């Protein structure tokens, strides 16, 4: 029923530009829930902020793994090329200008939504934070058990 309800709402949108607003709202709501719930859970006992890896090779591997995560998180640039190819472009009015502004705004919105999640999640859980912050939130808080 939920899936059908979502499809019913989306089917009545006039065009794909209307979906952009829904996508923005979903990103803002998800990120707000994630950082607010992290703050509510509080700093975990025995939190550690150092490297997870104990060897130099492990540290280097984790560094490249993090670069790969960032590269896949910002993978929207592939779609940008297809969109730019469909925009009329002339020497007087190239499509490069509007596309550059659009990409810049999109990446700023992504950064504003997800950097607080990353920073607050690391502050609360340290290097034990999971790749998906919601998984870290599901673990029981040990401070409440010890009371």
PEHUHU-V542266 format. One record per backbone hydrogen bond with DSSP energy under -0.5 kcal/mol. NH is the residue of the N-H (numbers start at 1). CO is the residue of the C=O. E is the energy in kcal/mol with one decimal. If there is no record, write none. Layout:
BEGIN
NH&CO&E, NH&CO&E
END
This chain:
BEGIN
5&1&-2.3, 6&2&-2.4, 7&3&-2.2, 8&4&-2.2, 9&5&-2.2, 10&6&-2.6, 11&7&-2.2, 12&8&-0.6, 12&9&-1.1, 13&10&-1.4, 18&15&-1.0, 19&15&-0.5, 20&16&-0.8, 21&17&-0.7, 22&18&-1.1, 23&19&-2.6, 24&20&-2.4, 25&21&-2.5, 26&22&-2.5, 27&23&-2.3, 28&24&-2.5, 29&25&-2.6, 30&26&-2.8, 31&27&-2.3, 32&28&-2.3, 33&29&-2.6, 34&30&-2.4, 35&31&-2.6, 36&32&-2.4, 37&33&-2.4, 38&34&-1.6, 39&35&-2.1, 40&36&-2.4, 41&37&-2.1, 42&38&-1.7, 44&124&-2.7, 47&44&-1.1, 59&55&-2.0, 60&56&-2.4, 61&57&-2.5, 62&58&-2.5, 63&59&-2.0, 64&60&-2.3, 65&61&-2.2, 66&62&-2.2, 67&63&-2.0, 68&64&-2.1, 69&65&-2.1, 70&66&-2.2, 71&67&-2.4, 72&68&-2.3, 73&69&-2.0, 74&70&-1.8, 75&72&-1.1, 77&74&-0.8, 78&75&-1.4, 79&76&-0.6, 80&76&-1.6, 81&77&-1.2, 82&78&-1.0, 83&79&-2.3, 84&80&-2.9, 85&81&-1.6, 86&82&-0.8, 86&83&-1.0, 87&83&-0.6, 87&84&-0.9, 90&93&-1.5, 97&94&-0.7, 99&95&-1.9, 100&96&-2.5, 101&97&-2.1, 102&98&-2.4, 103&99&-2.7, 104&100&-2.4, 105&101&-2.5, 106&102&-2.4, 107&103&-2.5, 108&104&-2.0, 109&105&-2.4, 110&106&-2.2, 111&107&-2.4, 112&108&-2.8, 113&109&-1.8, 114&110&-2.7, 115&111&-2.4, 117&113&-0.5, 118&114&-2.2, 119&115&-3.0, 120&116&-2.6, 121&117&-2.3, 122&118&-2.2, 123&119&-2.1, 124&120&-2.4, 125&121&-2.6, 126&122&-2.1, 127&48&-3.2, 128&125&-1.5, 129&126&-1.4, 133&131&-0.7, 135&132&-1.7, 136&132&-0.9, 137&133&-1.7, 138&134&-1.0, 139&135&-0.7, 139&136&-0.6, 142&140&-0.6, 144&141&-0.7, 145&141&-0.9, 146&142&-1.4, 147&144&-0.9
END
